[in-house]
Amino acid sequence: MKHIEGIGAVLMAVAWILPCAAQGPEPASAGPSVRLVAPKEDALIKEGAVRFVWRMDPGLGDIRFQTCTLTLSAKRSGFLVQQEVPLTDPIQAVVGYPMAVKPVFKRHGRYFWSVAAEDSAGNRIQSETRSFRIAAYSVETHGATRMYPYSVWFQYRHYVKSEPYREFVQRLYPKSHLVSHSNAGFCFQQETVRGIPWRFKETAWLYSQPGVGAEGAIQGQLLKTLYIAFEPFARARIAWIATGIQSYSARSWDCTIGGEWIVLPRGYVACFGGWIPVARVHYSEKDNTIRTLTGHGSEFGVRCILPRSIFRGVTLFGRSLDFERIPFEVRFTRLHDTYTGTKIDIRTLGIGYLF
C-alpha cells in the first residue's frame, strides 16, 4: 500500500513539472546594441570618401541613446581618431557618417573602426571592431609637390673651396657670379597646358650678389607603379649679376636634362639627377681679358617632405605648422671648365613653402 502511495506522488509531481517545462524559461529582455553595417570586414577603400554606417537598437526596454562616438585606430602608434556623431533619433536609428579619406588617413594600410554609444541610464554600449584597408595613393593626385601651384624657395649655393678653384677664382674681377651666394625664388607650375600631359614650371629668382634670374622647366611621367615613379625633365636657367660697367661679365646660363625617381604613394622622397650639357659664365680676369667659362657637368640630389603624421602639433608664433608644405632639398653639382680644365663643385641647400 505504501508503495502505491509513493508511485502516485511521483506521478503527480511529473504531471505538474511537464506543463512548466513545455512553457520554457521566462524570456530575458533583449538589451540595447550597436551593430556595424558598412564598410564590411577588410573592405578596400580607395580615394574619395568612406561612409561609416551602423545600426543602433534600444532593445525591449525604454532606452534612449544620448551620445555616439566613432573610433578609428591603427596598429602603429600615434593614430587614434575619435569623432562624436550627432543623433537624429534617440530611440532607434541607422547612422551614416561620411569621412574624407585623404585628410584623415595619411598613409595607406590597415585601419580599425568601432562605435560606442551611451544610453539614458548611463550604460556604455560597445560595438564589435572591424578592419578596413586604405589603398595606396597615386602620385598624380596626391604627390605633395603637385597639389600646390605656387611655391617660394630659399637657397644657399656654396662653392667648395678646393685648391684648383681658389687659384681660378683669384684671377677673376669681379668674381661675384662664381662665389657662394643666396637665392630667393617664386615658382608657378601648371599641370597640363592645352591637353599636353606635362608639368611646366617657371621661376623668378633674386640673387644676393645682387642679381636677377629666370628658370623654365618641363617635366613628364614615364613610369609609375604603386611604389615608385620616374619623371624625366629638362631645365634652362639664365641670370644677370650686377658687376658695374662690365656688363659682358654679368651673364650666365645653363641647361640640364635628367629625371626624378619619386617614392610613392605620397611622393615624400624624390631622388633626382641630370646631365648639364652646357654651362656658360662670362667673366673677366684682372688684366681685363674677357673670358667665358664654357663647361659641362652633372647634378644629383634629393628632395624630402616631412609627413604630418610624424610631426603633429608643432606651432610657431601661435600657428600650427604644416610640414607637408615645407619641402627641403640638397643638390650636388660639378662643372668642368673646358678652357682652363678647372673642376668646380657646388653644394646647394634649399627649403621651400607650397601654397
N, C-alpha and C positions, 0 to 999 in steps of 0.2 A: 504493500500500500504506500509505504514511504517512497518506494522507487517510482510509482506512478505519479505522486505529487511532485517529485523532483523533475520528472520529464515534462510535466505540464508547466512548471515555472520556466523552464528553459524555452519551451515553445512560445510562451507569452512574451518573453524577452526578445526573442528573434523576431516575432511579429511586430514589436514596437520599433526595433532598430532598422528593419528593412525599409519602411517608408522614409525614415530620416536619411538613410543612405541614398535613396533614389533622388531625394531633393538636392543633394550635394551640399558642399560648404557654402557659407554666406559669401556672396561675391564681394571682392575688395574693390573699393572705388579707385579708378584709374587716376593717377596724379598728372600734373602738367608736364609737358615735354617740349623739347625743341629738336626738330628733325631737319637735317641738311638736305637740300634738294639739288642745287647746282652751284658750281660745277661738279661733275661726277669725280669719283676717285681716280687720281692720276691723270686728270684731263690735261691736254696740252693747250696752253693759252698763247696766242700769237699777238702781234702788235695791235694796238687799239685800246679796247676797254674790256674788262671782265665784269660779269654781273653775278654777284653772290645772292642766292635765293635760299630761304629756309622757311619752314612752317612752324608756327607756334600754336600749341594745343593746350588749352587750360585744363583739360581733363573733365571729370564729372563734378568737381567741386566749384564753388562760387569764387573763382580765381580771376584776378585782373593783373595783367603784366604791367609793370611800372617802367622798367628800363631794359635795354637790349644793347649788348656790346659785341662787335665783330672783332676777332683777334686774328692777326696774321703773324706768322713766325717762320723762321728757318733754322736749320741746324747750326749754321755758322753764327758766331756770337755777334751781337750788335744789331741784329734786325728783329724788331718787335714793334708791330703797329696795332694799336687798339683804337677803334672808332665806335663811338656811341651813336646808335641809329635811332632816329625818332620813330615812334609807333603811331600809326593812324587808327588802329583798332586794338584796344587794350584787352579784349576778350579772346579773340581768335583771329589770326592774321597770317597771310603769306607775305613775307617781306622780301623785297628785291632791292639790292643796294649796288649800283654801278660804281666802278672804280677804274680810273685810267691806269693803264699798265706802266707806261714809261715813267711818270713822276714818282711812283711808289716802289716799283721793283727795278732797282738799278742794275741788277745782274740777272742773267738767265740761270735756270736751275730749278730745284725742287723747293716748294713752299708748302706751308700747312695753314689751315683755317678752321676755326670753330666759332661757335656763338654761345654766349651766356646771357640769360635773362633773369630778372628778379621780379617776383610776384608781389601782390599786395600784402602778403603775410611776411614778407622779408626773406622768403626762401630763394636760394640761388639755383636755377635750373641750367645745367650744362649740357651742351650737345656733344656728339662724338667729334673726333678730329679727322679731317680728310686732307689729303695731299693733292697738289696740282703742280704743273710744270710750266715755267715761262720759257718760251722759245728764244733762241739767240736773236739778237737784234741785227739788222742789216746795216752795213756802213753807209749806204746811200741816204737812209733816213735818219740814222741815229749816230753817225760819226760826229764827234763833238765839234770839230772844226768846221763841219759843213752846215751846222744848224744856225750859224750866225753870219750874216752877210758882211758885217763890219767888224773891224778889229784895229787896235792900236798896238804897236810894238816898240820896245826899247832894246837896243843892242849895245854891247861893248865889243869892239873889234880890236883884238890885241895882236900886234905883230911880234912874233917871237924874236928876241934879240940874239940871234946866232952870230958868230964871228963874220961869216960872209955877208950877212945882212948889215951889220954895223959898218963894214968897210964900204958897202954900196951906198947906204943912206947918208954917210958923211960927205959924199961928193955932191949931194943934191942941194939946190937952193931955188925956191923954197922946197921943203920936204913934207909939208903938212898932209899931202894926199897919200903918203906912204909910211905914216906912223900911226900908232894906236889912237883911236878916237871913238866917240859915242854917236849913236844914231837914234832918231825917233821917227816913226813912220805911221801913216794912216793907210789901211788896206781896205779895199772893197772887192768883193767877189760875187760872181754870178754863176749859178749852177748850170743853166742852159741858155744859149743865145740862138734864137731862130731855129729851134729844133735840134741844134748840134749838142750831143750829149757830152760836152766837155766843160770843165770848170775854168773860168777866166778870172784872173786876179790882177788888180792894178794897185800899186803902192806909191805914195809920195813920201820922200824922205827928207829930213833935215839933219845935217851933219854938224858936229861940234867944232869943225876947223875954222870958220863956218863954211857951209855949202848946202846945196840942194841936189836932189836926185829923183829919178823916177825908175820904176821897175814894172815890167809886164810879164805875166806867166800864163801858160796854158797847161792844164792837167786833165788827163782822162783816166779811164779804168780799163785795164787789160785783163785782169784776173781777179776773181772773187770767190772765196769759199766761206764756210762757216767760221774759219779760224784765221784766215789771212787774205789780204788783198794787195794787188800790185798796181800802182798808178804811175805811168810814165809822165814826164813833164819836160817842158822847155821854158827857159827863162832868159830874159835880156835886161841889162841894167846899165844906166848911164848916170854920171854925176859931174857936177861942176863945183870946184873948190875955189874959194876966194884967195887969189895969190897976187893981188895988186895989179900992176900994169902988165904983168907977164901972163896974158890971157891964154897963150898957147899951152902953157903948162898947167892949166886949170881943169882939164877934162880927162875923164877916164870912163871906160865902158868894158863890159864883158858879157859873155853868153855861157849858159850851162845847159847841158842835156843829160837827163838822168831819170830816176824813178824813186818811188816811195814804197816800202813794204809796210803795210798797216796791219797791226794785230787786232783782230776782231774779237768779240762782236761790237764793241763800242768805240774802237779806234783810239784808245787811250795812249798807245805807244806806236810811233811811226819811225822807222829807220830809213834814211834816205842817203843817196849818193849820186854823184854825177861827174861827167867829164866836162872840163872847161876847154873847148877847142880854141878860144881866142880871148885874150885879155890885153887891153891897151891902156897904158897910163902915160900921158905926156908929161915930161918933166924937163928941167934944165939943170945943168951942172954949174959949179961955182965959176967956171971960166966962161959962162954964158953960152955954152954949147947946148943946143936943143936936142933932146933925146926922146925916144919913145920906148917904154917897156913893152916889148912885143912878146907876150908869153902865152903859155897854156898850162893846164894843170888839172887838178881833181879836187873833189869836195865830198865829204860824207859827214853824217851826224845823226842825232836822234832828237825827237820831239816827244814830250810826255805831258799828259794831263792827269791830275790827281782826281780820283773819283770822289763824289760827295759822300758815298757810304763810308769812306775811310776817314776823311776829315769833316766831321759834322759838328756844328755848334760853335765854330770859330767866329768871333766877331772882331771888328776893327772900327773904332770910333762909333760904337753903338750899332753898327750894321753887320749883318751876317755875311760872311764871305762865301761865295760860290766858287769853289776851286775848279770846277769843270769849265769855267770861263777864263781860267788863267793858265794857258799853256806856257811851257818854257822849253828851250832847245839849246843844244850845243852843236857847233859846226867846226870842222877841221878842214882847212883849205891849204893847198900847196900850189904855188905858182912858180913856173920856171921861166926866167927871162932868157930868150933866145940870144939877145945881143951880148949880154955880159956873162951868161951862164949861172947867174945867181938864183938860188932857190929861196923863196920867201914863204914862210909858214905863218898862217894866220889862224887864231882861235877866236871864235865868235860866241858870246853868251847872249841869249835873248829871252825876254819874257813879254808876254802879250796879255791883252784883255779882249774878250769876244763880247760883242753887244749888237 
